[in-house]
Each structure stands twice: as C-alpha cells, then as structure tokens.
Amino acid sequence: MQLRAATPGDWPAIWPFLREIVAAGETYTWPRDVSEDDARRRWMVAPPGRTVVAVDDDASVLGTAKLVANQEGPGDHVANASFMVAPAASGRGVGRALGAYVLELARRDGFRAMQFNAVVASNTRAVALWRSLGFAVVGRVPEGFRHPGLGPVDLLVMHRRLD
C-alpha cells in the first residue's frame, strides 16, 4: 500500500465508497443524500489542508483522509482529520496506515494536537483504532447522532497531543 497526496484524478475512485459510507448514515454527520459536488468540495480540501489516499499496487484507491485545522485563528494549532476506508478494503490495515500517516503529516505541518469532534460511539472499530493511536475521549455529546438502526447514540470528542 502506498500513501500519497490525493489528486483530482483520484476523485472518481473515492466518490463511490464515500457516497456508500455517507448514505449508510452510521458513521458520518453529513447529509445522507450528499451530492457529488458537495462531497467533493467537503473532502478535496484546498491548501493548507491536505487530502490523501491509500492505494494498492494496482493504483486502486483503498481509503482516503483529509487533514485541516480544527479551528481558525488562535485555535489553528490543533488539527482535525476525517477518514474513509473503502468497504472492500476493510480489515486490511488501511485505516491504521492512514491514521499514522496523517498524524505524522500533522506533526510536520506544525500542529500541536489532533482532535476529532464527532466520533460516533457505536463505531467501535474506529474508537478502538483511535485509542490504539493514542487518542483519549475528552468529551461526549449524549445522543448527538441519529443512527439509522440504533437510534440516538453518543458522539465522542477525541484528542491527542502531537508534541
């Protein structure tokens, strides 16, 4: 697996699994019927933000992540990131590889910490992954997410220092 900056040419490979994940309504706070244009604008961020992809030996996109400042101005030293792994690549270590890669990019970009604002508590694989990469739950929004199968579930705020 190779990790690299995403290019506009990667979007056609990202969109199908991004659409599938968002439409499922189980892990993202985006509108489930997000349009392709809106999704591209949200995901393919402009510098100084970064969008990256994990690709297989045959250049198939296995997953993607975006890295941005969590806030502007005096809060711009804390990074925020989002991750999506193609369901067909689940269980292959793509999320862990992207997570470690983005943490290193954030360090190199001068961020002092990373914060995830809305990790769905029922997404136990993601919560376990982020904990294993040094994140701690620093806040909880009770019933902050309407899960299509479980009903209201908590959203977690997770944080990790980078220095």
C-alpha positions in Angstrom: 0.0 0.0 0.0 1.2 3.5 -0.9 0.1 6.6 0.9 0.2 9.9 -1.0 -1.4 13.2 -1.7 -4.7 12.9 -3.5 -5.1 14.3 -6.9 -8.3 15.5 -8.7 -7.9 12.3 -10.7 -8.5 10.2 -7.6 -12.0 11.6 -7.0 -13.8 9.2 -9.3 -12.4 6.3 -7.2 -13.2 8.0 -3.9 -16.7 9.1 -4.7 -18.4 5.6 -4.9 -17.3 4.4 -1.4 -17.6 7.9 0.1 -21.2 8.0 -1.1 -21.9 4.5 0.2 -20.5 5.3 3.6 -22.3 8.6 4.0 -25.6 7.1 2.6 -25.5 4.3 5.2 -25.8 7.0 7.9 -23.9 5.1 10.5 -20.6 7.0 10.9 -20.7 10.5 9.4 -22.7 13.6 10.3 -23.0 14.6 6.7 -26.4 14.6 5.0 -27.1 11.0 3.8 -28.1 12.3 0.3 -25.0 14.5 -0.1 -24.5 15.5 -3.7 -21.2 14.6 -5.5 -20.3 18.3 -5.9 -20.9 19.0 -2.2 -19.0 15.9 -1.2 -16.0 16.8 -3.4 -15.9 20.3 -2.0 -16.0 19.0 1.6 -13.4 16.2 1.0 -10.9 17.5 -1.5 -9.7 20.4 0.7 -7.6 23.3 -0.5 -4.1 24.0 0.9 -3.0 24.4 3.6 -5.4 21.4 4.2 -4.5 18.1 2.7 -6.4 15.2 1.2 -4.5 11.9 1.0 -5.2 8.4 -0.4 -4.0 4.9 0.3 -3.6 3.0 -3.0 -2.9 -0.6 -3.7 -0.2 -1.9 -6.0 -2.6 -1.6 -9.0 -3.3 2.0 -8.0 -6.8 1.2 -6.7 -7.9 3.7 -4.0 -8.3 1.7 -0.7 -9.1 4.7 1.5 -8.7 8.4 2.0 -8.3 11.0 4.7 -8.4 14.8 4.9 -6.4 16.9 7.3 -7.3 20.5 8.2 -7.0 22.9 11.2 -9.8 22.2 13.7 -10.4 25.9 14.2 -9.2 29.2 12.8 -7.1 31.9 14.4 -5.9 31.1 17.9 -7.2 27.5 17.6 -5.4 26.7 14.4 -2.6 24.8 16.1 -5.0 21.8 16.7 -5.6 19.6 13.7 -8.7 17.8 12.7 -8.9 14.8 10.3 -11.5 12.6 8.7 -11.0 9.1 7.3 -12.9 6.7 5.0 -11.9 3.2 4.0 -13.5 1.5 1.0 -15.7 -1.3 2.4 -13.9 -3.8 0.1 -10.6 -2.9 1.8 -11.9 -3.2 5.4 -9.7 -5.3 7.7 -6.5 -4.7 5.7 -4.9 -2.1 7.9 -5.8 0.8 5.7 -7.4 2.9 8.5 -4.4 2.4 10.8 -1.9 3.2 8.0 -3.9 6.4 7.1 -4.2 7.4 10.7 -0.4 7.0 11.4 0.4 8.8 8.1 -1.9 11.8 8.9 -0.6 12.1 12.4 2.9 12.4 11.0 1.7 15.0 8.4 0.1 17.0 11.1 3.3 17.0 13.2 5.3 18.1 10.2 2.8 20.8 9.5 3.4 22.2 13.0 0.1 21.1 14.7 0.4 20.5 18.4 -2.6 18.2 18.8 -5.3 16.5 16.8 -9.0 16.5 17.8 -11.9 14.5 16.3 -15.1 16.4 17.0 -17.7 13.7 16.3 -16.7 10.1 16.5 -19.9 8.0 16.6 -19.7 6.0 19.8 -21.3 2.9 18.1 -18.4 2.9 15.6 -16.5 0.7 17.9 -13.8 -0.2 15.3 -12.9 3.5 14.8 -13.0 4.2 18.6 -10.6 1.3 19.2 -8.3 2.4 16.4 -8.1 5.9 17.6 -7.5 4.8 21.2 -4.7 2.5 20.0 -3.1 5.5 18.2 -3.0 7.5 21.4 -6.4 9.3 21.4 -8.5 9.7 24.5 -12.1 10.6 24.8 -12.2 14.1 26.3 -15.9 14.8 25.8 -19.2 13.2 25.0 -22.4 14.6 23.4 -25.2 12.5 24.7 -27.4 11.2 21.9 -25.7 13.6 19.5 -26.1 11.3 16.5 -29.3 9.7 15.0 -28.1 6.2 13.9 -30.5 4.6 11.4 -30.6 1.3 13.2 -29.7 2.0 16.8 -31.5 5.3 17.3 -29.8 8.1 19.2 -26.2 7.3 20.1 -23.4 9.5 21.7 -20.8 11.4 19.7 -17.3 11.4 21.2 -14.8 14.1 21.1 -11.3 12.5 20.9 -8.0 14.2 21.4 -4.3 13.5 21.3 -1.2 15.7 21.7 1.4 15.6 18.9 4.4 17.1 20.6 
